[in-house]
Amino acid sequence: MRGIDAWLSRQLTPLRHLDGLPSLALRLYLVPVFWMAGSTKFLNFQDTVQWFGDVDHGLGLPLPWLMAALATAAELAGALLLAAGLATRWICLPLLVTMAVAAITVHLDNGWQAIADPGAPFANAQVLASAERLDRARELLQAHGNYDWLTASGSFVILNNGIEFAVTYAVMLLALVVLGGGRYVSLDWWLARWLRRPPSV
């Protein structure tokens, strides 16, 4: 087994200079996610504060203004820093907290699935019940609407709003905590290289 590992290691050595690409891919995937989330909160900040604090129809969080400001700042700064690959590991930490709060306060009661699919694993009662509603909605649209036009961009689905996406983003952020911004493709790597440069005589 060691022989196979050593052989495989030798074969992959020329590819070591590409080891920053997974970090780059993760960063670029997450940038629009956090930019859109942060921008929406920022542009509708008073509504965001109200939703964060509302016990009956919102999250019921304490200090809603502060919580909304922290979440908005983390997402907007996170998008910018991830795009540049600057302070990658550090910015992932508040983003992980944001994802944990979102998963627990917004999505957990809905189960795992983000999109309701009764045939998928982890389908809860809410997801199973969505099948009948979706079938009824299709029947109504086929009978009283231009169904082909309405579905030209994709099939109708029911948003279940479970924890699936929040957990997926958290896993990606954890990977970036371990991997960093990536060799050659992040300001983190170039700054570290510059700081290690021996002083000129």
TORPA-4810 file (N, C-alpha, C, O; in nm, 3 decimals):
<nodes>
NODE_1_0.083_-0.120_0.000_0.000_0.000_0.000_0.087_0.126_0.000_0.056_0.223_-0.069_M
NODE_2_0.196_0.124_0.078_0.285_0.240_0.080_0.347_0.265_-0.057_0.367_0.379_-0.098_R
NODE_3_0.378_0.154_-0.127_0.435_0.167_-0.260_0.340_0.238_-0.355_0.381_0.321_-0.436_G
NODE_4_0.211_0.203_-0.345_0.110_0.266_-0.430_0.097_0.414_-0.396_0.088_0.499_-0.485_I
NODE_5_0.097_0.445_-0.266_0.088_0.585_-0.222_0.207_0.665_-0.273_0.191_0.777_-0.322_D
NODE_6_0.326_0.606_-0.262_0.447_0.677_-0.307_0.443_0.699_-0.458_0.478_0.806_-0.507_A
NODE_7_0.401_0.597_-0.531_0.393_0.609_-0.677_0.292_0.717_-0.717_0.319_0.802_-0.802_W
NODE_8_0.174_0.713_-0.651_0.071_0.811_-0.682_0.119_0.952_-0.648_0.092_1.047_-0.722_L
NODE_9_0.190_0.963_-0.538_0.244_1.094_-0.498_0.340_1.148_-0.604_0.336_1.267_-0.636_S
NODE_10_0.426_1.062_-0.657_0.521_1.104_-0.761_0.448_1.147_-0.888_0.488_1.243_-0.954_R
NODE_11_0.339_1.077_-0.922_0.264_1.111_-1.042_0.193_1.246_-1.028_0.178_1.320_-1.126_Q
NODE_12_0.151_1.277_-0.906_0.076_1.399_-0.884_0.164_1.520_-0.853_0.114_1.632_-0.849_L
NODE_13_0.293_1.498_-0.832_0.382_1.609_-0.797_0.376_1.725_-0.897_0.372_1.840_-0.854_T
NODE_14_0.375_1.699_-1.028_0.368_1.812_-1.122_0.240_1.896_-1.107_0.236_2.012_-1.149_P
NODE_15_0.136_1.837_-1.047_0.009_1.908_-1.033_0.002_1.992_-0.906_-0.098_2.059_-0.882_L
NODE_16_0.108_1.988_-0.823_0.101_2.057_-0.694_0.081_2.207_-0.711_0.027_2.273_-0.622_R
NODE_17_0.125_2.262_-0.824_0.108_2.405_-0.846_-0.037_2.443_-0.877_-0.071_2.561_-0.882_H
NODE_18_-0.122_2.342_-0.897_-0.264_2.368_-0.921_-0.347_2.350_-0.794_-0.470_2.356_-0.799_L
NODE_19_-0.280_2.329_-0.679_-0.355_2.297_-0.558_-0.435_2.414_-0.503_-0.514_2.397_-0.410_D
NODE_20_-0.417_2.533_-0.558_-0.498_2.647_-0.515_-0.632_2.656_-0.585_-0.720_2.731_-0.543_G
NODE_21_-0.649_2.578_-0.694_-0.772_2.588_-0.772_-0.898_2.545_-0.695_-1.003_2.608_-0.711_L
NODE_22_-0.891_2.439_-0.611_-1.012_2.407_-0.532_-1.054_2.522_-0.441_-1.173_2.550_-0.427_P
NODE_23_-0.957_2.588_-0.378_-0.990_2.703_-0.293_-1.052_2.815_-0.376_-1.150_2.877_-0.334_S
NODE_24_-0.996_2.840_-0.492_-1.050_2.944_-0.580_-1.194_2.910_-0.619_-1.281_2.998_-0.618_L
NODE_25_-1.219_2.785_-0.653_-1.354_2.744_-0.693_-1.453_2.764_-0.578_-1.563_2.814_-0.599_A
NODE_26_-1.414_2.724_-0.458_-1.502_2.743_-0.342_-1.529_2.891_-0.317_-1.643_2.931_-0.292_L
NODE_27_-1.423_2.971_-0.324_-1.440_3.114_-0.301_-1.533_3.178_-0.403_-1.624_3.253_-0.367_R
NODE_28_-1.511_3.147_-0.530_-1.592_3.208_-0.636_-1.737_3.161_-0.632_-1.828_3.233_-0.673_L
NODE_29_-1.758_3.040_-0.584_-1.895_2.989_-0.568_-1.967_3.067_-0.457_-2.085_3.100_-0.471_Y
NODE_30_-1.895_3.094_-0.348_-1.958_3.157_-0.232_-1.974_3.308_-0.246_-2.061_3.367_-0.180_L
NODE_31_-1.893_3.372_-0.329_-1.899_3.519_-0.341_-2.040_3.568_-0.376_-2.093_3.652_-0.302_V
NODE_32_-2.103_3.521_-0.483_-2.238_3.574_-0.514_-2.342_3.536_-0.409_-2.437_3.611_-0.388_P
NODE_33_-2.325_3.422_-0.344_-2.419_3.380_-0.240_-2.422_3.484_-0.129_-2.529_3.531_-0.090_V
NODE_34_-2.303_3.519_-0.078_-2.298_3.613_0.034_-2.322_3.757_-0.011_-2.378_3.837_0.065_F
NODE_35_-2.281_3.791_-0.132_-2.305_3.927_-0.180_-2.455_3.953_-0.194_-2.503_4.058_-0.152_W
NODE_36_-2.528_3.859_-0.252_-2.673_3.877_-0.267_-2.743_3.881_-0.132_-2.831_3.963_-0.110_M
NODE_37_-2.703_3.792_-0.040_-2.766_3.790_0.092_-2.738_3.920_0.167_-2.829_3.978_0.226_A
NODE_38_-2.613_3.966_0.164_-2.578_4.089_0.233_-2.640_4.211_0.169_-2.685_4.302_0.240_G
NODE_39_-2.643_4.216_0.036_-2.702_4.331_-0.035_-2.851_4.343_-0.006_-2.901_4.453_0.014_S
NODE_40_-2.920_4.230_-0.004_-3.063_4.232_0.024_-3.088_4.286_0.165_-3.177_4.368_0.186_T
NODE_41_-3.008_4.240_0.261_-3.024_4.290_0.398_-2.993_4.439_0.405_-3.065_4.514_0.471_K
NODE_42_-2.887_4.482_0.337_-2.846_4.622_0.343_-2.949_4.715_0.279_-2.983_4.819_0.335_F
NODE_43_-2.999_4.677_0.163_-3.094_4.762_0.090_-3.231_4.767_0.156_-3.309_4.859_0.131_L
NODE_44_-3.259_4.668_0.239_-3.387_4.663_0.312_-3.359_4.653_0.462_-3.416_4.570_0.532_N
NODE_45_-3.269_4.739_0.509_-3.214_4.720_0.644_-3.320_4.731_0.753_-3.321_4.651_0.846_F
NODE_46_-3.409_4.828_0.743_-3.512_4.842_0.848_-3.604_4.720_0.851_-3.644_4.675_0.959_Q
NODE_47_-3.638_4.667_0.733_-3.719_4.545_0.729_-3.642_4.427_0.787_-3.699_4.342_0.856_D
NODE_48_-3.511_4.423_0.760_-3.427_4.316_0.814_-3.425_4.322_0.966_-3.439_4.219_1.033_T
NODE_49_-3.407_4.443_1.020_-3.405_4.459_1.166_-3.539_4.415_1.225_-3.542_4.344_1.326_V
NODE_50_-3.647_4.455_1.163_-3.780_4.418_1.213_-3.798_4.267_1.211_-3.850_4.209_1.306_Q
NODE_51_-3.754_4.202_1.101_-3.767_4.056_1.088_-3.679_3.985_1.191_-3.721_3.885_1.249_W
NODE_52_-3.559_4.036_1.214_-3.471_3.975_1.313_-3.533_3.980_1.453_-3.516_3.887_1.532_F
NODE_53_-3.604_4.089_1.484_-3.655_4.106_1.619_-3.796_4.059_1.643_-3.835_4.035_1.757_G
NODE_54_-3.876_4.044_1.537_-4.017_4.009_1.551_-4.034_3.868_1.607_-3.991_3.770_1.546_D
NODE_55_-4.097_3.860_1.724_-4.114_3.730_1.790_-4.221_3.646_1.721_-4.209_3.524_1.714_V
NODE_56_-4.326_3.712_1.668_-4.438_3.638_1.610_-4.414_3.596_1.465_-4.448_3.484_1.427_D
NODE_57_-4.355_3.685_1.383_-4.343_3.657_1.240_-4.199_3.663_1.191_-4.175_3.664_1.070_H
NODE_58_-4.104_3.667_1.281_-3.963_3.675_1.243_-3.879_3.580_1.326_-3.925_3.473_1.368_G
NODE_59_-3.755_3.620_1.348_-3.661_3.533_1.417_-3.664_3.548_1.569_-3.623_3.457_1.641_L
NODE_60_-3.713_3.661_1.618_-3.721_3.683_1.762_-3.585_3.689_1.829_-3.570_3.645_1.943_G
NODE_61_-3.486_3.745_1.760_-3.351_3.754_1.816_-3.338_3.876_1.907_-3.404_3.978_1.884_L
NODE_62_-3.255_3.867_2.011_-3.229_3.985_2.093_-3.141_4.085_2.015_-3.070_4.047_1.922_P
NODE_63_-3.148_4.211_2.055_-3.068_4.316_1.991_-3.075_4.307_1.838_-2.972_4.293_1.772_L
NODE_64_-3.195_4.316_1.782_-3.210_4.291_1.638_-3.129_4.386_1.550_-3.079_4.344_1.445_P
NODE_65_-3.115_4.514_1.590_-3.037_4.606_1.508_-2.893_4.561_1.499_-2.834_4.560_1.391_W
NODE_66_-2.836_4.523_1.614_-2.696_4.478_1.617_-2.679_4.348_1.538_-2.585_4.334_1.460_L
NODE_67_-2.771_4.254_1.559_-2.762_4.125_1.489_-2.774_4.144_1.338_-2.701_4.081_1.261_M
NODE_68_-2.865_4.230_1.295_-2.882_4.256_1.151_-2.757_4.323_1.094_-2.713_4.290_0.984_A
NODE_69_-2.700_4.418_1.170_-2.579_4.487_1.123_-2.462_4.389_1.113_-2.386_4.394_1.016_A
NODE_70_-2.447_4.302_1.211_-2.336_4.205_1.208_-2.352_4.107_1.092_-2.255_4.077_1.023_L
NODE_71_-2.473_4.057_1.073_-2.496_3.962_0.963_-2.471_4.029_0.828_-2.408_3.971_0.740_A
NODE_72_-2.522_4.151_0.812_-2.504_4.225_0.686_-2.357_4.251_0.660_-2.307_4.228_0.549_T
NODE_73_-2.286_4.299_0.763_-2.143_4.330_0.747_-2.063_4.204_0.717_-1.974_4.205_0.631_A
NODE_74_-2.094_4.095_0.786_-2.021_3.970_0.763_-2.039_3.922_0.620_-1.944_3.877_0.556_A
NODE_75_-2.162_3.931_0.568_-2.188_3.880_0.433_-2.127_3.969_0.325_-2.070_3.919_0.229_E
NODE_76_-2.140_4.101_0.340_-2.082_4.190_0.239_-1.929_4.187_0.244_-1.865_4.174_0.140_L
NODE_77_-1.871_4.199_0.363_-1.725_4.191_0.375_-1.677_4.054_0.333_-1.572_4.041_0.270_A
NODE_78_-1.754_3.951_0.369_-1.716_3.815_0.332_-1.708_3.797_0.182_-1.615_3.735_0.131_G
NODE_79_-1.807_3.850_0.110_-1.806_3.839_-0.036_-1.683_3.907_-0.094_-1.617_3.851_-0.181_A
NODE_80_-1.652_4.028_-0.047_-1.538_4.102_-0.100_-1.406_4.034_-0.067_-1.318_4.021_-0.152_L
NODE_81_-1.391_3.990_0.057_-1.265_3.927_0.097_-1.246_3.791_0.031_-1.135_3.754_-0.006_L
NODE_82_-1.354_3.716_0.017_-1.343_3.587_-0.052_-1.309_3.608_-0.200_-1.232_3.530_-0.257_L
NODE_83_-1.364_3.712_-0.261_-1.332_3.740_-0.402_-1.184_3.767_-0.419_-1.123_3.724_-0.517_A
NODE_84_-1.126_3.839_-0.323_-0.983_3.872_-0.332_-0.894_3.764_-0.273_-0.773_3.763_-0.299_A
NODE_85_-0.951_3.674_-0.197_-0.868_3.575_-0.127_-0.784_3.641_-0.019_-0.668_3.605_0.002_G
NODE_86_-0.842_3.738_0.049_-0.772_3.814_0.153_-0.836_3.782_0.289_-0.957_3.790_0.305_L
NODE_87_-0.751_3.747_0.386_-0.799_3.707_0.519_-0.903_3.596_0.507_-1.004_3.596_0.578_A
NODE_88_-0.878_3.504_0.418_-0.976_3.400_0.385_-1.018_3.320_0.507_-1.137_3.305_0.535_T
NODE_89_-0.919_3.269_0.581_-0.953_3.187_0.697_-1.029_3.267_0.802_-1.122_3.216_0.865_R
NODE_90_-0.989_3.392_0.821_-1.051_3.475_0.925_-1.194_3.511_0.891_-1.281_3.504_0.978_W
NODE_91_-1.222_3.547_0.766_-1.358_3.588_0.732_-1.453_3.469_0.730_-1.574_3.485_0.747_I
NODE_92_-1.398_3.349_0.711_-1.485_3.231_0.714_-1.547_3.209_0.852_-1.654_3.150_0.862_C
NODE_93_-1.481_3.255_0.957_-1.532_3.231_1.093_-1.664_3.305_1.119_-1.761_3.241_1.161_L
NODE_94_-1.673_3.438_1.096_-1.805_3.501_1.115_-1.910_3.452_1.016_-2.029_3.450_1.047_P
NODE_95_-1.866_3.412_0.897_-1.962_3.358_0.801_-2.016_3.223_0.849_-2.133_3.191_0.827_L
NODE_96_-1.931_3.144_0.914_-1.978_3.018_0.972_-2.080_3.043_1.082_-2.180_2.972_1.092_L
NODE_97_-2.055_3.145_1.164_-2.152_3.180_1.269_-2.284_3.222_1.205_-2.391_3.183_1.250_V
NODE_98_-2.276_3.303_1.099_-2.396_3.347_1.029_-2.474_3.229_0.974_-2.597_3.225_0.984_T
NODE_99_-2.404_3.131_0.916_-2.470_3.013_0.862_-2.533_2.929_0.973_-2.641_2.873_0.955_M
NODE_100_-2.465_2.920_1.087_-2.519_2.844_1.200_-2.648_2.909_1.252_-2.746_2.841_1.279_A
NODE_101_-2.645_3.041_1.267_-2.764_3.113_1.314_-2.877_3.097_1.213_-2.992_3.072_1.253_V
NODE_102_-2.847_3.110_1.085_-2.950_3.094_0.981_-3.008_2.954_0.984_-3.130_2.936_0.977_A
NODE_103_-2.922_2.853_0.993_-2.968_2.715_0.993_-3.061_2.688_1.111_-3.164_2.622_1.096_A
NODE_104_-3.024_2.739_1.229_-3.102_2.710_1.350_-3.230_2.792_1.357_-3.336_2.739_1.389_I
NODE_105_-3.221_2.922_1.326_-3.336_3.009_1.347_-3.433_3.013_1.230_-3.553_3.035_1.249_T
NODE_106_-3.383_2.992_1.108_-3.468_3.006_0.989_-3.507_2.871_0.929_-3.623_2.851_0.893_V
NODE_107_-3.412_2.780_0.918_-3.431_2.662_0.834_-3.457_2.531_0.908_-3.518_2.440_0.851_H
NODE_108_-3.414_2.519_1.031_-3.416_2.389_1.101_-3.555_2.328_1.111_-3.570_2.207_1.093_L
NODE_109_-3.654_2.409_1.139_-3.791_2.356_1.154_-3.844_2.294_1.026_-3.940_2.217_1.030_D
NODE_110_-3.783_2.327_0.912_-3.830_2.274_0.784_-3.760_2.145_0.742_-3.789_2.090_0.636_N
NODE_111_-3.669_2.096_0.825_-3.599_1.972_0.792_-3.478_1.996_0.705_-3.421_2.106_0.705_G
NODE_112_-3.437_1.895_0.630_-3.313_1.900_0.553_-3.330_1.971_0.419_-3.251_2.060_0.387_W
NODE_113_-3.429_1.934_0.340_-3.437_1.973_0.200_-3.466_2.122_0.181_-3.553_2.179_0.247_Q
NODE_114_-3.390_2.182_0.089_-3.419_2.321_0.050_-3.535_2.325_-0.048_-3.622_2.411_-0.038_A
NODE_115_-3.537_2.232_-0.143_-3.646_2.217_-0.240_-3.721_2.089_-0.207_-3.660_1.983_-0.193_I
NODE_116_-3.852_2.099_-0.195_-3.931_1.982_-0.156_-3.928_1.875_-0.265_-3.967_1.900_-0.379_A
NODE_117_-3.881_1.756_-0.228_-3.879_1.641_-0.318_-3.921_1.519_-0.237_-3.839_1.461_-0.166_D
NODE_118_-4.048_1.478_-0.248_-4.097_1.367_-0.166_-4.023_1.236_-0.189_-4.026_1.149_-0.102_P
NODE_119_-3.957_1.219_-0.302_-3.887_1.095_-0.330_-3.744_1.091_-0.279_-3.678_0.987_-0.287_G
NODE_120_-3.696_1.201_-0.226_-3.557_1.209_-0.181_-3.543_1.160_-0.037_-3.640_1.159_0.038_A
NODE_121_-3.421_1.120_0.001_-3.398_1.084_0.141_-3.425_1.205_0.233_-3.417_1.320_0.189_P
NODE_122_-3.456_1.177_0.357_-3.481_1.279_0.460_-3.607_1.360_0.435_-3.622_1.468_0.492_F
NODE_123_-3.697_1.311_0.351_-3.823_1.384_0.328_-3.908_1.375_0.454_-3.945_1.266_0.498_A
NODE_124_-3.938_1.491_0.512_-4.022_1.494_0.632_-4.169_1.505_0.591_-4.201_1.506_0.473_N
NODE_125_-4.258_1.513_0.691_-4.402_1.518_0.663_-4.439_1.640_0.579_-4.525_1.632_0.492_A
NODE_126_-4.372_1.751_0.604_-4.398_1.874_0.529_-4.365_1.855_0.381_-4.440_1.899_0.294_Q
NODE_127_-4.253_1.788_0.353_-4.212_1.762_0.215_-4.307_1.663_0.150_-4.346_1.681_0.034_V
NODE_128_-4.343_1.557_0.221_-4.434_1.457_0.166_-4.570_1.520_0.130_-4.631_1.485_0.029_L
NODE_129_-4.615_1.612_0.215_-4.743_1.678_0.189_-4.736_1.771_0.069_-4.839_1.803_0.009_A
NODE_130_-4.616_1.815_0.034_-4.602_1.909_-0.077_-4.635_1.846_-0.213_-4.671_1.916_-0.307_S
NODE_131_-4.622_1.713_-0.223_-4.646_1.646_-0.351_-4.789_1.669_-0.399_-4.812_1.699_-0.516_A
NODE_132_-4.885_1.655_-0.308_-5.026_1.674_-0.345_-5.053_1.819_-0.385_-5.127_1.846_-0.479_E
NODE_133_-4.992_1.913_-0.311_-5.011_2.054_-0.343_-4.952_2.090_-0.479_-5.011_2.165_-0.557_R
NODE_134_-4.834_2.034_-0.507_-4.769_2.063_-0.634_-4.849_2.004_-0.750_-4.864_2.068_-0.854_L
NODE_135_-4.901_1.883_-0.732_-4.985_1.822_-0.837_-5.110_1.906_-0.862_-5.150_1.927_-0.977_D
NODE_136_-5.171_1.955_-0.755_-5.292_2.038_-0.769_-5.259_2.170_-0.839_-5.336_2.217_-0.923_R
NODE_137_-5.145_2.231_-0.803_-5.104_2.355_-0.868_-5.081_2.334_-1.017_-5.118_2.418_-1.098_A
NODE_138_-5.019_2.222_-1.053_-4.996_2.191_-1.195_-5.129_2.176_-1.270_-5.146_2.227_-1.381_R
NODE_139_-5.224_2.104_-1.207_-5.355_2.084_-1.270_-5.423_2.218_-1.297_-5.478_2.240_-1.404_E
NODE_140_-5.418_2.308_-1.198_-5.480_2.440_-1.213_-5.413_2.520_-1.324_-5.481_2.585_-1.404_L
NODE_141_-5.282_2.515_-1.328_-5.209_2.591_-1.429_-5.229_2.534_-1.569_-5.238_2.608_-1.667_L
NODE_142_-5.237_2.402_-1.578_-5.260_2.340_-1.708_-5.401_2.370_-1.758_-5.424_2.383_-1.878_Q
NODE_143_-5.496_2.379_-1.664_-5.635_2.404_-1.703_-5.662_2.552_-1.732_-5.740_2.585_-1.820_A
NODE_144_-5.596_2.641_-1.657_-5.633_2.783_-1.664_-5.517_2.875_-1.702_-5.534_2.997_-1.699_H
NODE_145_-5.403_2.821_-1.738_-5.289_2.907_-1.773_-5.213_2.850_-1.892_-5.242_2.740_-1.938_G
NODE_146_-5.118_2.923_-1.939_-5.031_2.878_-2.047_-4.915_2.801_-1.984_-4.808_2.856_-1.960_N
NODE_147_-4.938_2.673_-1.956_-4.845_2.592_-1.877_-4.709_2.579_-1.946_-4.606_2.583_-1.878_Y
NODE_148_-4.707_2.563_-2.077_-4.581_2.549_-2.150_-4.496_2.675_-2.135_-4.375_2.667_-2.115_D
NODE_149_-4.560_2.792_-2.145_-4.488_2.918_-2.128_-4.439_2.933_-1.984_-4.325_2.975_-1.960_W
NODE_150_-4.524_2.899_-1.888_-4.489_2.914_-1.747_-4.372_2.824_-1.707_-4.294_2.859_-1.617_L
NODE_151_-4.360_2.709_-1.772_-4.254_2.614_-1.735_-4.138_2.614_-1.834_-4.053_2.524_-1.829_T
NODE_152_-4.133_2.712_-1.923_-4.027_2.715_-2.024_-3.889_2.730_-1.960_-3.790_2.682_-2.016_A
NODE_153_-3.880_2.795_-1.846_-3.750_2.813_-1.780_-3.720_2.705_-1.677_-3.614_2.709_-1.615_S
NODE_154_-3.809_2.611_-1.658_-3.787_2.503_-1.562_-3.917_2.461_-1.497_-4.020_2.528_-1.508_G
NODE_155_-3.911_2.348_-1.430_-4.030_2.292_-1.365_-4.067_2.372_-1.241_-3.983_2.435_-1.177_S
NODE_156_-4.194_2.367_-1.208_-4.238_2.425_-1.083_-4.193_2.337_-0.967_-4.196_2.214_-0.976_F
NODE_157_-4.151_2.401_-0.860_-4.111_2.329_-0.740_-4.171_2.402_-0.619_-4.219_2.515_-0.630_V
NODE_158_-4.168_2.335_-0.506_-4.209_2.397_-0.380_-4.084_2.418_-0.297_-4.009_2.324_-0.271_I
NODE_159_-4.062_2.542_-0.256_-3.949_2.573_-0.171_-3.978_2.523_-0.031_-4.075_2.566_0.032_L
NODE_160_-3.895_2.433_0.019_-3.912_2.381_0.153_-3.834_2.461_0.256_-3.870_2.465_0.373_N
NODE_161_-3.724_2.526_0.211_-3.645_2.614_0.295_-3.582_2.542_0.413_-3.573_2.596_0.524_N
NODE_162_-3.537_2.418_0.389_-3.468_2.343_0.494_-3.323_2.387_0.508_-3.282_2.487_0.450_G
NODE_163_-3.246_2.313_0.587_-3.109_2.354_0.621_-3.006_2.315_0.515_-2.887_2.345_0.532_I
NODE_164_-3.046_2.251_0.409_-2.954_2.195_0.309_-2.852_2.296_0.259_-2.732_2.268_0.262_E
NODE_165_-2.896_2.412_0.213_-2.803_2.510_0.158_-2.714_2.570_0.265_-2.594_2.587_0.244_F
NODE_166_-2.771_2.601_0.381_-2.690_2.658_0.490_-2.580_2.563_0.532_-2.466_2.605_0.555_A
NODE_167_-2.612_2.434_0.541_-2.511_2.334_0.578_-2.407_2.320_0.468_-2.288_2.307_0.495_V
NODE_168_-2.452_2.322_0.342_-2.358_2.312_0.230_-2.260_2.428_0.231_-2.140_2.407_0.213_T
NODE_169_-2.310_2.549_0.251_-2.221_2.665_0.256_-2.126_2.656_0.376_-2.010_2.695_0.366_Y
NODE_170_-2.176_2.605_0.488_-2.090_2.590_0.606_-1.978_2.490_0.580_-1.865_2.512_0.622_A
NODE_171_-2.009_2.381_0.511_-1.905_2.282_0.477_-1.800_2.345_0.386_-1.681_2.321_0.404_V
NODE_172_-1.844_2.425_0.291_-1.750_2.492_0.201_-1.662_2.590_0.278_-1.542_2.601_0.251_M
NODE_173_-1.721_2.662_0.372_-1.644_2.756_0.454_-1.543_2.681_0.541_-1.429_2.727_0.556_L
NODE_174_-1.583_2.568_0.598_-1.489_2.488_0.677_-1.371_2.441_0.592_-1.257_2.440_0.638_L
NODE_175_-1.401_2.403_0.468_-1.292_2.362_0.378_-1.196_2.477_0.356_-1.074_2.456_0.351_A
NODE_176_-1.247_2.599_0.342_-1.160_2.715_0.321_-1.080_2.749_0.446_-0.968_2.798_0.436_L
NODE_177_-1.136_2.723_0.564_-1.059_2.743_0.688_-0.936_2.654_0.686_-0.828_2.696_0.728_V
NODE_178_-0.951_2.533_0.637_-0.838_2.439_0.630_-0.746_2.472_0.513_-0.624_2.475_0.529_V
NODE_179_-0.802_2.496_0.395_-0.722_2.514_0.274_-0.662_2.653_0.259_-0.555_2.669_0.200_L
NODE_180_-0.729_2.754_0.313_-0.687_2.891_0.291_-0.732_2.939_0.154_-0.809_2.872_0.086_G
NODE_181_-0.683_3.056_0.115_-0.725_3.118_-0.010_-0.676_3.049_-0.135_-0.739_3.060_-0.240_G
NODE_182_-0.566_2.979_-0.126_-0.515_2.904_-0.242_-0.385_2.960_-0.297_-0.367_3.081_-0.310_G
NODE_183_-0.293_2.868_-0.331_-0.165_2.905_-0.387_-0.183_2.976_-0.521_-0.257_2.929_-0.608_R
NODE_184_-0.115_3.088_-0.538_-0.113_3.169_-0.660_-0.243_3.247_-0.686_-0.240_3.345_-0.759_Y
NODE_185_-0.355_3.206_-0.628_-0.484_3.262_-0.667_-0.548_3.347_-0.557_-0.666_3.382_-0.566_V
NODE_186_-0.471_3.381_-0.454_-0.526_3.462_-0.346_-0.426_3.568_-0.301_-0.305_3.547_-0.310_S
NODE_187_-0.476_3.680_-0.254_-0.388_3.781_-0.195_-0.321_3.727_-0.070_-0.209_3.768_-0.038_L
NODE_188_-0.386_3.638_0.002_-0.324_3.576_0.120_-0.190_3.512_0.083_-0.090_3.532_0.153_D
NODE_189_-0.189_3.436_-0.026_-0.067_3.364_-0.065_0.042_3.463_-0.105_0.158_3.446_-0.066_W
NODE_190_0.006_3.565_-0.182_0.105_3.662_-0.228_0.158_3.747_-0.113_0.277_3.778_-0.110_W
NODE_191_0.073_3.784_-0.019_0.118_3.860_0.097_0.212_3.776_0.183_0.316_3.825_0.229_L
NODE_192_0.176_3.650_0.205_0.263_3.562_0.284_0.398_3.546_0.214_0.501_3.544_0.281_A
NODE_193_0.398_3.534_0.084_0.524_3.520_0.010_0.608_3.649_0.022_0.730_3.642_0.038_R
NODE_194_0.543_3.764_0.012_0.613_3.891_0.023_0.672_3.909_0.163_0.783_3.959_0.178_W
NODE_195_0.596_3.869_0.266_0.644_3.884_0.404_0.761_3.791_0.434_0.844_3.822_0.519_L
NODE_196_0.767_3.677_0.365_0.879_3.583_0.384_1.003_3.622_0.303_1.109_3.563_0.321_R
NODE_197_0.990_3.721_0.217_1.100_3.759_0.130_1.215_3.815_0.214_1.193_3.898_0.301_R
NODE_198_1.337_3.768_0.187_1.450_3.819_0.264_1.475_3.966_0.232_1.458_4.008_0.118_P
NODE_199_1.515_4.045_0.332_1.539_4.187_0.308_1.654_4.206_0.211_1.752_4.132_0.213_P
NODE_200_1.640_4.307_0.125_1.747_4.334_0.030_1.863_4.405_0.102_1.841_4.485_0.194_S
NODE_201_1.985_4.375_0.058_2.104_4.433_0.122_2.141_4.563_0.054_2.239_4.627_0.092_V
</nodes>
